[in-house]
Amino acid sequence: MKVGVVGLGDIAQKAYLPVYTQMQDQAEFYFATRNKEVQQSLQGIYHLQHMMNNLDELLAAGIQACFIHSATASHYQLVKKCLENQVDVFVDKPLSENLTEVEELLDLAKEKKRILMVGFNRRFAPMVEKLKAQKGKRMLFLQKNQIANDSLTSFEIFDVFLHLVDTAVYLLDDPVQTFSSDIRETKQHLETAILKLETKQTTALLTMDNKSGAKLENYQLSTEQESYRLANLTTFISQKKTQEQVETFNDWENTLVKRGFYPMVQAFLSALQTRTVAGLRQENIYPSHKICAEMLKQVEKK
């Protein structure tokens, strides 16, 4: 099975290349980037056999599926070209910042009967799965803080806050009925973001501070039986009355497993073999994009 990889920037090198090199027994990987220095560097480090310049060259080589790790602005055109050429696709989130394009690509994948997976790694993080498994969710709190981050609001909502939104949508057991948001910004640069989601049984509150004193990502969940906390995707704490139980990973566990990247890529490769999508955890990815788009609309109205 020939599998292409488009885009070999920072995220691809840190989060995906180490995974691909461990899975070369499952697929023959063909890589593409226009950056000649990156080509030479990665071929030297990983001894990559197939290195090309762009998607067209990958398609000419006969790839059957493609991982897309390029800039968000290029996702629409690259994903569309793959689907039109009967190539299955894994693409980094977001699928697009344009909701119409998101709808079009999802519909095109169905029309062409191709797999289209958006890479929300937290859906595959083992400790997030422990939260997902809890029944009777009452209150859900998701918090992400960054240090001295000075980026445009439009970028931050779809590049970073989308992680919280999608994690909440994934963890909730029934559809979101209403939501409201508040965004503070300085000269179109995000300061803080707050989002409240309401379902029939659960209230979820999401917050992000772009200029806090520490970088962290913490989740809390309460049910009638217990309360749960998850710190930075790695430390799971359950509390029932005064009793606490702490669960962490073994020291030897790979970070890319802890953060969901390894199992996410494995799920995609397995789906290519079985032609079933049940294990891709793609339910409700459209609402995640839609909520972020609506948040930015509210900012524009101010």
MARKE-952806 format. One record per atom (N, C-alpha, C): residue in three letters; x, y, z. Coordinates in steps of 0.2 Angstrom, whole numbers, plus 2048, in hexadecimal, padded with zeros to 3 digits. Example, Ala and Ser with C-alpha at 12.3 -4.5 7.8 and 13.67 -1.06 7.14 Angstrom:
BEGIN
ala8427E4827ala83E7EA827ala8427F0827ser8407F5823ser8447FB824ser840800827
This chain:
BEGIN
met8047FA800met800800800met804806800lys80380A7FBlys8078117FAlys8048167FEval80781A803val80481F807val808825806gly80582B804gly809831803gly80883580Aval80D83A80Aval80D83E810val80F84580Dval80B84A80Dval80C85180Bval80D856810gly812859810gly81485E815gly81885B81Bleu81E85E81Cleu82385B821leu825860825gly821864828gly82386A82Cgly824868833asp82386C838asp82586B83Fasp820866842ile81A866841ile815861844ile81685A841ala81785A83Aala818854837ala81E85083Agln82485483Bgln82A85183Dgln82A84F844lys826853848lys82685184Flys82184B851ala81B84C84Eala815848850ala81484284Btyr816842845tyr81483D840tyr81A83983Dleu81F83C83Cleu825838838leu82783383Dpro828834843pro82A82E848pro825828847val81F82A846val81A825846val81A82183Ftyr81B82583Atyr81B822833tyr82181D833thr82781F836thr82D81B835thr82C814839gln82881483Egln82680E842gln82180A83Emet81E80C839met818809836met81A80782Fgln82080782Dgln822806826gln8217FE824asp81F7FA829asp81E7F3827asp8167F3825gln8127F8826gln80B7F8824gln80A7FC81Eala80E80081Bala80D804815ala814807813glu81480880Cglu81A80B809glu819813809phe81D81680Dphe81B81E80Dphe81F822808tyr81C826805tyr81F82B800tyr81E832803phe823836803phe82383C807phe824842802ala821848803ala82184D7FEala822854802thr827858800thr82785F802thr82C8627FDarg82A8697FCarg82E86D7F7arg83486F7FAasn83586F801asn83B871804asn84186C803lys84686E7FFlys84B8697FElys850868804glu85086D808glu85486C80Fglu851867813val84A868814val846863818val84785C815gln84685B80Egln84785580Bgln84E85280Dgln85385580Cgln85A85280Dgln85B851815ser858855819ser859854820ser85584D822leu84F84D820leu84B847823leu84D84181Fgln84F841819gln85283B816gln85883981Agly85C83D81Cgly86283C820gly860839827ile85B83B82Aile859839831ile856832831tyr85183282Ctyr84C82C82Ctyr84D827827his852829822his85482581Chis84D823818leu84A828817leu844828813leu84582680Cgln842821809gln84381F802gln8408237FDhis83A8257FEhis8368297F9his8358307FBmet8388357F8met83783C7F9met83683F7F3met8308437F3met82E8477EDmet82C84E7EFasn82A8527EAasn8298597EBasn82285B7ECasn81D8587EAasn81685A7EBasn8118547EAleu80B8567EBleu8058517EBleu80584E7E4asp8068527DEasp80584F7D8asp80A84A7D6glu81084A7D9glu8158457D8glu81383F7DCleu8108407E2leu80E83A7E6leu8088367E2leu80383A7DFleu7FE8377DCleu8018337D6ala8068367D2ala8098337CDala80C82C7CFala80F82C7D5ala8128267D8ala80D8217D9gly8068227D9gly80181D7DBgly7FF81C7E2ile8008227E6ile7FE8217EDile7F681F7EDgln7F581B7F2gln7EE81A7F4gln7EA81E7F9ala7EF8217FDala7EC825803ala7F182A804cys7EF82F808cys7F4835809cys7F3838810phe7F8839813phe7F883E819phe7FA845817ile7F6849819ile7F7850818ile7F885481Ehis7FF85781Ehis80185B824his803862822ser80086481Cser80286B81Aser7FE87181Eala7FF87781Cala7FC87C81Fala7F487C81Ethr7F087E823thr7E987E822thr7E688181Cala7E988681Aala7E788A814ala7E788580Eser7EB88080Eser7EC87C808ser7E8875808his7E587480Ehis7E186E80Fhis7DC86D80Atyr7D8872809tyr7D2871804tyr7D486E7FDgln7D98717FAgln7DB86F7F4gln7DE8687F4leu7E38677F9leu7E68617F9leu7E185B7FAval7DD85C7FFval7D8857801val7D48557FBlys7D185B7F8lys7CD85A7F2lys7D08567EClys7D68587EBlys7DA8547E5lys7DB84D7E7cys7DD84B7EDcys7DD8447EFcys7D78417EEleu7D18437F1leu7CB8407F0leu7C983F7E9glu7CA8447E5glu7C88447DEglu7CC83E7DAasn7D283D7DDasn7D68387DAasn7D68317DDgln7D08307E1gln7CF82A7E4gln7D48287EAval7D782D7EDval7DC82C7F2val7D982D7F9asp7D98297FEasp7D782A805asp7DB82F808val7D883380Dval7DC839810val7DB839817phe7E183A81Aphe7E283C821phe7E4843821val7E1848824val7E384F824val7E385282Basp7E885682Dasp7E9859833asp7E385E834lys7E085E83Alys7DB86383Clys7DE86A83Bpro7D986F839pro7D386E837pro7D286C82Fleu7CD86982Eleu7CC867827leu7CC86D822ser7C9873825ser7CA879821ser7C787E827glu7C9884826glu7C688A82Aglu7C088C827asn7BE88A821asn7B888C81Dasn7B388781Eleu7AD888821leu7A8883822leu7A588081Cthr7A5884817thr7A2882810thr7A787C80Dglu7AD87E80Eglu7B287980Cglu7B2872810val7B1873816val7B186D81Aval7AB869818glu7A586C817glu79F868814glu7A186580Eglu7A4869809glu7A5866802glu7AA860803leu7AF860807leu7B485B807leu7B185580Aleu7AD85580Fleu7A9850812leu7A484C80Dasp7A185180Aasp79C84E805asp7A084A7FFleu7A684D7FDleu7A984A7F8leu7AC8447F9ala7AE843800ala7B183C802ala7AB837802lys7A5839804lys7A0834803lys79E8327FCglu79E8387F8glu79D8367F1glu7A28327EDlys7A88337EFlys7AE82F7EClys7AF8287F0lys7AB8277F5lys7AC8217FAlys7B38217FCarg7B68267FEarg7BD826801arg7BD828808ile7C282680Bile7C3827812ile7C682E813leu7C3832817leu7C5839819leu7C5839821met7CB83A823met7CC83A82Bmet7D084182Dval7CD844831val7D084A834val7D384983Agly7DA84B83Bgly7DE848840gly7DD84C847phe7D884A84Bphe7D784D852phe7DA848856asn7E1849858asn7E484485Casn7E2842863arg7DE847866arg7DC84686Darg7D684186Darg7D3840867arg7CE83B867arg7D1834868phe7D8834867phe7DB82D867phe7E082D86Eala7E0832872ala7E4832877ala7E182D87Dpro7E582987Fpro7E2824884pro7DF82688Amet7E182C88Dmet7DE82E893met7D8832891val7D783588Bval7D1838889val7CC833888glu7CE82D886glu7C9827885glu7C682588Clys7CA826892lys7C7825898lys7C282A89Aleu7C3830898leu7BD835899leu7B7833895lys7B983188Flys7B383088Alys7AF82A88Dala7B2825890ala7AE81F893ala7AA821899gln7AA82689Cgln7A68288A2gln79F8298A0lys79A8278A4lys7938288A3lys79082D8A7gly78B8308A5gly7878358A9gly78B83B8A9lys78E83E8A4lys7938448A5lys78E84A8A6arg79084E8ACarg78C8538AEarg79085A8ACmet79685B8AEmet79A8618ACmet7A085F8A9leu7A28628A4leu7A98618A1leu7AC8688A0phe7B38688A2phe7B786E8A2phe7BD86C89Eleu7BF870899leu7C586F895leu7C8876895gln7CF876897gln7D387C897gln7D987B894lys7DB880890lys7E288088Dlys7E588788Dasn7EB887890asn7EF88D891asn7F588D88Dgln7F789388Agln7FD894887gln80189988Aile80789A888ile80C89F88Bile80D8A4885ala80B8AA887ala80D8B0882ala80C8AE87Basn8068AB879asn8058AA872asn8018B086Fasp8048B286Aasp8018B8867asp8008B785Fser7FA8B385Eser7F88B1858ser7F18B4856leu7F08B5850leu7E98B784Eleu7E48B3850thr7DE8B6852thr7D88B2855thr7D68AD850ser7D58AF84Aser7D38AA845ser7D78A4845phe7DE8A4845phe7E289F845phe7E289B84Bglu7E289E851glu7E189B858glu7DB897859ile7D5899856ile7CF896857ile7CF88F854phe7D188F84Dphe7D1889849phe7D788584Aasp7DD88884Casp7E388484Dasp7E4881854val7E2884859val7E3882860val7DC881864phe7D8886864phe7D2885868phe7CD87F865leu7CE87E85Eleu7CA87885Bleu7CC87285Fhis7D2871861his7D386B865his7CF86A86Bleu7CE86F86Fleu7C986F875leu7C286E872val7C087186Dval7B987186Bval7B8869868asp7BC867864asp7BB860862asp7BB85B868thr7C085C86Cthr7C0857872thr7BA857876ala7B785D877ala7B085E87Aala7AB85A877val7AA85C870val7A585986Cval7A685186Ctyr7AC84F86Ctyr7AE84786Ctyr7AB844873leu7AD848878leu7AC84587Fleu7A4845881leu7A084A87Eleu79984B880leu79584587Dasp791842881asp78D83C87Fasp78783E87Basp78584487Basp77F846877asp78084D873pro77C84E86Epro77E854869pro77E85B86Dval78285F86Bval78286686Dval77B86A86Bgln77886C870gln77187086Fgln77287786Ethr77687A872thr778881872thr77F882874phe782888872phe78888A874phe789892873ser78D894878ser78F89B878ser79689C879ser7998A2877ser7A08A3877ser7A28AA879asp7A88AB87Basp7AA8B287Casp7B28B287Bile7B48B6876ile7BB8B7874ile7BE8BE876arg7C38BE879arg7C78C587Aarg7CD8C5876glu7CE8CA873glu7D48CB86Eglu7D68D286Ethr7DD8D386Cthr7E08D986Cthr7E38DA865lys7E08DE861lys7E28DF85Alys7E18D9856gln7DC8D5857gln7DA8CF853gln7DF8C9855his7E38CA85Bhis7E78C585Ehis7E38C2864leu7E38BB864leu7DF8B886Aleu7E28B9870glu7DE8BB875glu7E08BC87Cglu7DD8B5880thr7D68B5880thr7D38AF883thr7CD8AD87Fala7CB8A7880ala7C58A487Dala7C18A0882ile7BA8A1882ile7B689D887ile7B089A882leu7AF894883leu7A9891880leu7A588D884lys79F88E884lys79A88A888lys796885884leu79687F885leu79187A881leu78C877885glu786876883glu781873887glu77E86D883thr77E868886thr77A862883thr774861888lys77085B886lys76A85A88Alys76D858891gln773855892gln775853899gln77B85689Cthr77F859897thr78585C899thr786863897thr78A86689Cthr78C86D89Athr79486D89Aala797870894ala79E870893ala7A0877893leu7A6878897leu7A987F896leu7B087E894leu7B288288Fleu7B988288Cleu7BC88888Dthr7C288988Fthr7C688F88Fthr7CD88E88Dmet7CF89488Amet7D6894888met7D989B889asp7DF89B88Casp7E28A288Easp7E98A188Aasn7EA8A6885asn7EF8A6881asn7F68A9884lys7F58AD88Alys7FA8B088Dlys7FA8AE894ser7FA8A8896ser7FA8A689Dser8028A589Fgly8028A38A5gly8098A28A8gly80C89B8A7ala8088978A4ala80A8908A3ala80688D89Dlys80988889Alys806884895lys80387E898leu7FD87D897leu7FA87789Aleu7F3876896glu7F186F897glu7EA86D894glu7E7869899asn7E286B89Casn7DF8678A2asn7D78668A0tyr7D58608A2tyr7CE85E8A1tyr7CB85C8A8gln7C585E8A9gln7C185B8AFgln7BA8598ADleu7B88548B0leu7B18518AFleu7AE84F8B5ser7A88508B6ser7A484E8BCser79E84A8BAthr79D8458BEthr7978418BDthr7948408C4glu78E83D8C5glu78B83C8CBglu78F8388D0gln7938338CDgln79782E8D1gln79E8318D2glu7A28348CDglu7A98368CEglu7AA83C8CBser7B083F8CCser7B38448C8ser7BA8428C6tyr7BB8458C0tyr7C18438BCtyr7C58498BAarg7CC8488BAarg7D084E8B7arg7D684A8B3leu7D784E8AEleu7DC84C8A9leu7E18518A8ala7E88518A9ala7ED8568A9ala7F18548A3asn7F185989Easn7F6859898asn7F6852895leu7F084F895leu7EE848891leu7F2842894thr7F584389Athr7FA83E89Cthr7F883B8A3thr7F58408A7thr7F483E8AEthr7EC83E8B0phe7E98388B1phe7E28378B2phe7E18368BAile7DD83B8BCile7DB83A8C3ile7D38398C4ser7D18348C8ser7CA8338C9ser7C98348D1gln7C48378D3gln7C38398DAgln7BB8378DBlys7BB8338E0lys7B48318E3lys7B48338EAlys7B08388EClys7B083A8F3lys7B783D8F5thr7BA83A8FAthr7C183C8FBthr7C78388F9gln7C58338F5gln7CA82E8F2gln7CC8308EBglu7D28308EAglu7D58328E4glu7D982C8E1gln7D982B8DBgln7DD8268D7gln7E08298D1val7E78298D1val7EB82C8CCval7ED8278C7glu7ED8288C0glu7EF8238BBglu7F38278B6thr7F98258B5thr7FE8288B0thr8018228ACphe8048258A7phe8088208A2phe80E81D8A5asn8108188A3asn8178158A5asn81C81A8A2asp82281A8A5asp82781F8A3asp82981E89Btrp829817899trp82B815893trp82681788Dglu82081988Fglu81B81988Aglu81D81F885asn81C81E87Fasn81D82387Aasn81982987Athr81B82F87Athr81783587Athr812836875leu81483386Fleu80F833869leu80982E86Aval80A82986Fval805825871val800829876lys80382C87Alys80082F880lys7FB83587Darg7FE838877arg7FA83E875arg7F683C86Fgly7F583586Dgly7F1833868gly7F3832861phe7F9834860phe7FB834859phe7FC82D856tyr80082985Atyr801823857tyr7FB81F856pro7F681E85Bpro7F081A85Apro7EC81E854met7EC824853met7E882784Emet7EB825847val7F1826846val7F4823840val7F381C83Fgln7F3818844gln7F2811843gln7EB810841ala7E6814844ala7DF813842ala7DE81483Bphe7E1819838phe7E081B831phe7E381582Cleu7E981382Eleu7EC80E82Aleu7E880782Aser7E5806830ser7E1800831ser7DA80182Dala7D880782Cala7D2808828ala7D3807821leu7D980981Fleu7DB808818leu7DB801816gln7DD7FD81Bgln7DD7F5819gln7D67F281Athr7D27F481Ethr7CC7F1820thr7C67F481Carg7C77FB81Aarg7C27FF816arg7BC80081Bthr7BD800821thr7B8802826thr7BA80882Aval7B680C82Cval7B781382Fval7B5813836ala7B380E839ala7B080E840ala7B5810845gly7BB80E844gly7C1810849gly7C4817848leu7C181B843leu7C5821842leu7C2827846arg7BD82684Aarg7BA82A84Farg7B983184Cgln7B5831846gln7B4837842gln7AD83A844glu7A9837848glu7A383A84Aglu7A384184Casn79F845849asn79E84C84Casn7A485184Bile7A884F845ile7AE854844ile7AB85A841tyr7A585A83Dtyr7A286083Atyr7A0865840pro79C863845pro79B86884Apro7A186B84Dser7A686884Eser7AC86B851ser7AE87184Dhis7AF870846his7B0875841his7AB87B842lys7A5879842lys79F87E841lys79F882848ile7A187F84Dile7A1883854ile7A6889853cys7AC887851cys7B288B850cys7B089184Bala7AD88F846ala7AB894841ala7A6899844glu7A1896848glu79C89B84Bglu79F89F850met7A489D854met7A88A1858met7AB8A7855leu7AE8A684Fleu7B28AB84Bleu7AD8B0848lys7A78AE846lys7A18B2844lys79F8B7849gln79F8B584Fgln79D8B9855gln7A28BE856val7A88BD855val7AE8C2856val7AD8C7850glu7AB8C584Aglu7AB8CA845glu7A58CE846lys7A08CC849lys79A8D184Alys79B8D684Flys7A18D5853lys7A28DA859lys7A48E1856
